[in-house]
Amino acid sequence: MTDNALPEQRSASPPVPHVRMLLGFAVATTAAAIFGVAFPPGPWYAALQKPWWSPPNALFGPVWTILYVAIAAAGFLAWRSAPGRRAATLILIAWFSQLLLNALWSPLFFGLHRPLLALVDIALLLFVIVACIPIFARGSRLAAILFVPYAAWVSFAATLNASLWMLNR
C-alpha cells in the first residue's frame, strides 16, 4: 500500500526507524570517541618535541566533543535524506569508513607510539571526510556543512601529526 497522503496530512513525529537510526549514529560515534579516550597522550607524548603552534592538550577534548556531535548528526541527516537505497548504502559506507579511520588514530599514535602510521591513517581519514561532503550534499546540504569544520580540524591535526613525526624521528 502506498502513502498517498499529502505531506501536511502525514504525522509530524518521525517514524520509529528514523529514531533508531539517529540513536545508532549517536551510539556508533560515542563508541568511537570512548575508544579513542582509552589511549590518552601520557608521558610519551609529553616528552615529544612539539611545534611552537601546538595547541594545549586541554583544547582537544572540547573540540572533539563538538565535532563528534556534528559527525553523528551529519550521518543521520545524510542517511535520512538519501534519495534511495543505493544512495543510503553509499552514505553508510562512507560515514562508517571515516568513523573507523577516526577511531584508529589514537591507538596508532598514542597506543603504539607510531606517528608515521597515524599520519597515514589521518591522511586517509581526511580523504574520506572530504569525499563525504559531496556525497552528503546530494541529499542534505546541512549534513555536508557539518563535515566542513571536521575536515578543517582534521587538516590541522594531520599537519600537527606530520610535524610531530618530523621533529621526533
FIFITOR-642059 format. One record per residue (C-alpha): residue number from 1; residue in three letters; x, y, z. Coordinates in steps of 0.02 Angstrom, whole numbers. Example, Ala and Ser with C-alpha at 12.3 -4.5 7.8 and 13.67 -1.06 7.14 Angstrom:
BEGIN
(site 1,'Ala',(615,-225,390)) (site 2,'Ser',(684,-53,357)) 
***
This chain:
BEGIN
(site 1,'Met',(0,0,0)) (site 2,'Thr',(70,170,-46)) (site 3,'Asp',(60,328,58)) (site 4,'Asn',(-47,448,-45)) (site 5,'Ala',(-70,574,95)) (site 6,'Leu',(-12,750,64)) (site 7,'Pro',(144,799,162)) (site 8,'Glu',(43,911,279)) (site 9,'Gln',(-75,765,317)) (site 10,'Arg',(63,648,373)) (site 11,'Ser',(110,627,555)) (site 12,'Ala',(231,757,620)) (site 13,'Ser',(325,629,726)) (site 14,'Pro',(472,538,646)) (site 15,'Pro',(448,355,604)) (site 16,'Val',(522,230,727)) (site 17,'Pro',(660,176,605)) (site 18,'His',(721,357,599)) (site 19,'Val',(732,366,788)) (site 20,'Arg',(826,201,792)) (site 21,'Met',(947,261,658)) (site 22,'Leu',(977,425,749)) (site 23,'Leu',(1017,325,906)) (site 24,'Gly',(1127,210,802)) (site 25,'Phe',(1229,355,734)) (site 26,'Ala',(1244,428,910)) (site 27,'Val',(1297,261,987)) (site 28,'Ala',(1424,224,850)) (site 29,'Thr',(1500,397,865)) (site 30,'Thr',(1506,385,1055)) (site 31,'Ala',(1588,215,1044)) (site 32,'Ala',(1723,284,929)) (site 33,'Ala',(1752,430,1048)) (site 34,'Ile',(1763,316,1200)) (site 35,'Phe',(1882,201,1108)) (site 36,'Gly',(1996,350,1070)) (site 37,'Val',(1993,409,1251)) (site 38,'Ala',(2059,237,1302)) (site 39,'Phe',(2226,293,1227)) (site 40,'Pro',(2272,454,1317)) (site 41,'Pro',(2427,556,1271)) (site 42,'Gly',(2527,507,1427)) (site 43,'Pro',(2713,531,1464)) (site 44,'Trp',(2772,475,1291)) (site 45,'Tyr',(2676,618,1209)) (site 46,'Ala',(2730,742,1343)) (site 47,'Ala',(2913,703,1304)) (site 48,'Leu',(2896,735,1117)) (site 49,'Gln',(2965,892,1037)) (site 50,'Lys',(2815,993,979)) (site 51,'Pro',(2800,1135,854)) (site 52,'Trp',(2778,1309,928)) (site 53,'Trp',(2598,1315,865)) (site 54,'Ser',(2545,1154,951)) (site 55,'Pro',(2385,1188,1049)) (site 56,'Pro',(2367,1145,1233)) (site 57,'Asn',(2303,969,1269)) (site 58,'Ala',(2150,1042,1356)) (site 59,'Leu',(2086,1107,1188)) (site 60,'Phe',(2067,936,1108)) (site 61,'Gly',(1926,868,1219)) (site 62,'Pro',(1803,1011,1192)) (site 63,'Val',(1839,1022,1006)) (site 64,'Trp',(1816,835,980)) (site 65,'Thr',(1657,834,1083)) (site 66,'Ile',(1579,964,968)) (site 67,'Leu',(1644,875,814)) (site 68,'Tyr',(1576,706,869)) (site 69,'Val',(1402,781,891)) (site 70,'Ala',(1416,854,715)) (site 71,'Ile',(1479,688,645)) (site 72,'Ala',(1330,592,716)) (site 73,'Ala',(1206,724,659)) (site 74,'Ala',(1281,733,484)) (site 75,'Gly',(1274,545,463)) (site 76,'Phe',(1092,539,515)) (site 77,'Leu',(1040,688,408)) (site 78,'Ala',(1131,620,255)) (site 79,'Trp',(1057,446,277)) (site 80,'Arg',(881,513,309)) (site 81,'Ser',(882,618,152)) (site 82,'Ala',(960,487,37)) (site 83,'Pro',(857,476,-123)) (site 84,'Gly',(858,287,-125)) (site 85,'Arg',(928,127,-52)) (site 86,'Arg',(1090,132,-153)) (site 87,'Ala',(1123,311,-100)) (site 88,'Ala',(1086,268,81)) (site 89,'Thr',(1207,121,71)) (site 90,'Leu',(1344,231,-3)) (site 91,'Ile',(1316,358,136)) (site 92,'Leu',(1328,224,270)) (site 93,'Ile',(1488,151,195)) (site 94,'Ala',(1569,324,182)) (site 95,'Trp',(1512,376,356)) (site 96,'Phe',(1568,216,442)) (site 97,'Ser',(1734,220,347)) (site 98,'Gln',(1776,392,416)) (site 99,'Leu',(1722,338,589)) (site 100,'Leu',(1833,183,584)) (site 101,'Leu',(1984,283,524)) (site 102,'Asn',(1947,413,658)) (site 103,'Ala',(1942,280,793)) (site 104,'Leu',(2106,201,735)) (site 105,'Trp',(2210,359,751)) (site 106,'Ser',(2227,364,942)) (site 107,'Pro',(2285,184,962)) (site 108,'Leu',(2410,206,819)) (site 109,'Phe',(2480,370,884)) (site 110,'Phe',(2462,362,1073)) (site 111,'Gly',(2446,174,1099)) (site 112,'Leu',(2579,106,981)) (site 113,'His',(2684,267,976)) (site 114,'Arg',(2685,258,786)) (site 115,'Pro',(2665,436,721)) (site 116,'Leu',(2701,386,541)) (site 117,'Leu',(2564,252,540)) (site 118,'Ala',(2448,377,623)) (site 119,'Leu',(2492,503,487)) (site 120,'Val',(2443,378,352)) (site 121,'Asp',(2281,346,445)) (site 122,'Ile',(2239,530,465)) (site 123,'Ala',(2278,565,282)) (site 124,'Leu',(2155,428,233)) (site 125,'Leu',(2031,498,359)) (site 126,'Leu',(2043,671,283)) (site 127,'Phe',(2019,598,109)) (site 128,'Val',(1861,506,164)) (site 129,'Ile',(1792,658,256)) (site 130,'Val',(1816,767,102)) (site 131,'Ala',(1736,631,-6)) (site 132,'Cys',(1586,625,113)) (site 133,'Ile',(1546,809,90)) (site 134,'Pro',(1482,800,-91)) (site 135,'Ile',(1401,630,-57)) (site 136,'Phe',(1305,704,89)) (site 137,'Ala',(1265,865,-6)) (site 138,'Arg',(1162,770,-135)) (site 139,'Gly',(1026,747,-6)) (site 140,'Ser',(1066,860,140)) (site 141,'Arg',(1162,1022,125)) (site 142,'Leu',(1165,1034,315)) (site 143,'Ala',(1248,863,331)) (site 144,'Ala',(1383,920,209)) (site 145,'Ile',(1408,1084,303)) (site 146,'Leu',(1426,991,468)) (site 147,'Phe',(1576,898,395)) (site 148,'Val',(1668,1057,344)) (site 149,'Pro',(1732,1100,520)) (site 150,'Tyr',(1776,916,542)) (site 151,'Ala',(1881,922,382)) (site 152,'Ala',(1963,1084,440)) (site 153,'Trp',(2007,1014,611)) (site 154,'Val',(2072,850,540)) (site 155,'Ser',(2178,951,416)) (site 156,'Phe',(2253,1043,564)) (site 157,'Ala',(2276,881,661)) (site 158,'Ala',(2360,799,511)) (site 159,'Thr',(2480,945,498)) (site 160,'Leu',(2518,930,684)) (site 161,'Asn',(2541,741,666)) (site 162,'Ala',(2662,767,521)) (site 163,'Ser',(2759,898,619)) (site 164,'Leu',(2772,785,771)) (site 165,'Trp',(2834,643,663)) (site 166,'Met',(2965,753,578)) (site 167,'Leu',(3025,832,740)) (site 168,'Asn',(3043,666,831)) (site 169,'Arg',(3112,543,701)) 
***
